[in-house]
Structures are given as C-alpha cells and as structure tokens.
Amino acid sequence: MERVEVGAIDLASLIRAGETVTFGQGTAEPQTLTEALVARRAAIGGRFRVFLGSAFTDTFSPEHRDHIDFLGVGGIGTNRRLTKAGCLDVIPCHVSSIPGLIRDGTIPIDVLLVQVSPPNEKGEYSPALANDFMRVAAEKARVVIAEVNARVPQAPCMAPLTAKDIDVVVETERPLIQLPAASVGDLERQVAAHVDGYVPDRATLQVGIGAIPEAIMALLTQRRDLGIHSGMIGDSVADLMEAGVITNAFKGIDPGVSVTGVLFGTDRLYRFAHRNAAIRVCPIDYTHSADSLGRLERLVSINSALEVDLTGQVNAEGLRSEYVGAVGGQVDFVRAAARCEDGVSIIAFASTAKGGTISRIVPRLSGPVTTPRSDVDVIATEHGAVRLHGLSLGERVKAMVSIAAPQHREALLAASKEGR
C-alpha cells in the first residue's frame, strides 16, 4: 500500500484509457479523488468510463463528456443533470443484481476510488458512508485508491477493507457531504397519516429518503421495538434509536442492530454511527439478498413513485423521455414483504404534481414499469390508502380513483372506460 500526499496524487498515471472507474456513491463520494479525476481527465490519454450510483455533488457535469463516458443506475440526485443532457447511459437493474453484474464483468470495474475512515485497532478501514458494492468492486478492480478521511466515522461494517485491499492511500480531513432531511409540509403529513396504520409495533422497516418518508418516521415516536433493515438510513433513524423506538429486538435476524447499506444523512448521523455497535453498514449481498430478506419478520417496505396507473403499475424511473429516478431496491423489498408473514409493502406519493394540475395517478404510464401490478400491495396518497393485492382489475380502478385528487377523478374514470 503506497501513501501519496494529496498534492502529489496523479490519477492519470494510475488510470488507463478504456478503463471503467467507480467510487462510493452519494454521501460516500471521495471528493478529493473525484475532483482530481475530473481535473486530469484529458491527461489519461483517451476516453474512459465512470460508473455512477447516486450523486449529491456537482463534481460531474455534461461538459466532462469530452473525455468521460458515463454509465449508471439512474438519475438520482445530481445525476439528473447527466440524464437530462443525454450523457448518462442507464442500466435498468435491481439493486440486488449489482454485485453479480460486477462479479461477472457485465459492469467492468478497473479502478475503485473509495472513501474510508482511518483504520481501527484491527487495521480495518470502514467504508461507513456506503458499503453497498465497495467490497465486490475492490475485489474486481485492478487498482484501489482510498481517500482516508479523518472525519469518516468508524461505523461497524460487514466486510471492511484492510491494507491488503488498498493499493494507494491519500489522507484528508475534509467536511463530509451533508444530506439533511427533506422539509415536511402538510401534504406529506397527510400521506403519512394514511400509512401510519400499516406500521405495527415490532415491525421491521425499510424506508427510503425524501419528505414523505421523513413524515412517516415522525409519526412513529409512540411505536415500540421497531427494527431497521434498509438499503439506506438517514438522521431520523438515529433520532428513533436514541428515543428507544427502534430497538431491533424482534427482527428475526441481527437482534439489536440496525442494518443498512449507506448512511445518507448529516454529521448528526455520522457521529451517532461512530463505533456504535447498534448500527452495521453492509454490502448489497446482505441488505438486499433474498436469503436475508426472507428471514425478516413483519417487514414493512415504504417506497415512492413518479406515477402509478389505474391498475397499480408503478413507475419510479422516468417520465416520458427523461430518466429521473432508478429501479433501485424497490422490487427487492416489495417482493420480500409479500413473502414475509405480516409483511406489507407501501408505495406512498403525492397524488398530483405542478400545483395540482397534473395527476400522478394515470390511465397509462408515461415511463417504464418499475414494480408490476402483480407485486403491488398498498398504494397511499394524501387522499387515502388502498390495498390492491388480490383485487380484480375493475376493483383496482375504483380503488385508485378513490385516492386520486378530486379534480382528476372524473377524467380518470372516463379514461378507464375508454380503455376497456
């Protein structure tokens, strides 16, 4: 393992033309390294690829396509600028399939840029902010370059990195990316109120990020013994753990431990996770695997949608020609909840967009089907919640119209009759 001073790192000498580079997604982006990659892109001597997860910084822009080909799983966060400009070639895949695609070379990873904590007493470098596909990427990469940031928490991780996994180290101490909770308004609280009754005591939660998930979490302060097994967690999980609401005592697996793949929060969450045995950051092979999910008890999966049609088909990816979301882990958890005794999956979203002028409950989707109607369970908006599982197509139309915005119901009913 070679140690290099920050000012001396030259990625052009470590990356070859034609190779694929990836790095920790979201809050885990090793910004010193990614900024150096952008700055030296021309010096690499030919085109190369960057594989992106989610992104919350302005590091990469459409103008960087002069030397970089962008490949990724969707338009999450600031990646939306790349998809909107037609610069990001999207791989539509479930989160659970990403490790396998890396292992078999379908997604080739030649260079990994990873942000980790300083080593603990065991010599373990924690990829605390995102451990999702870091281990499998490190195993496949020709070169692993680590940004050891003194501010990264030493959160307990499954399969942490050690010196033998890392080729080059750059030591930094720069502020971590902050992803504060989305602001919650009356609309989000109304949606959350309709979801509240589906979350019993001792439930195991999988919750995404956004205003509606935050509103739902805010309503759970009186619950008892909730558990967490999720692809991501935010600051609200730390709040509920400190309040004694989340104890993880009845999950079926990992008693006493909140399991996640990434920490998408602020310094409040990062401080809470530091050497906290009640949190474990795990690879996708664990967080999203059928084996792990099949052992959970009372799984409540809460996800969102861009639009849902009258029969329950869910689009969480794109509207018309613009790819703004991702397949993500939605289907992984929807199907897991269906297999789980007392499990429930919920798609929660606002019924309209653009000030109420556009209905997000539609006769036909304008984008792809992310979750098929055969898998859908509960759909919730600010106007109510309906359970579609087991309903006929006709019954589904009536149920979906009942939770649409009142000003759009007549048109939706008329469209449903025309489509028969």
Buried (B, 14 or more C-beta within 10 A) or exposed (E): EEEBEEEEBEBBEBBBEBBBBBBBBBBBBBBBBBEBBBEBBEEBEEBBBBBBBBBBBEBBEBEBBEBBBBBBBBBBBBBBBBBBEEBBEBBEBBBBBBBBBBBEEEBBBBBBBBBBBBBEEEEBBBBBBBBBBBBBBBBBBEBBBBBBBEBBBBBBBBBBBEEEBBBBBBBBEBEBBEBEBBEBEEBBBBBBBBBBEBBEEBBBBBBBBBBBBBBBBBBBEEBBBBBBBBBBBBBBBBBBBEEEBBBBEBBBBBEEBBBBBBBBBBEBBBEBBBEBEBBBBBBBBBBBBEEBBEBBBBBBBBBBBBBBBBBBBBBBBBBEEBBBBBBBBBBBBBBBBBEBEEBBBBBBBBBBBEEEEBBBBBBEBBBBEBBEBEBBBBBBBBBBBBBBBEBEEEEBBBBBBBBBBEEBBEEBBEBBEEEE
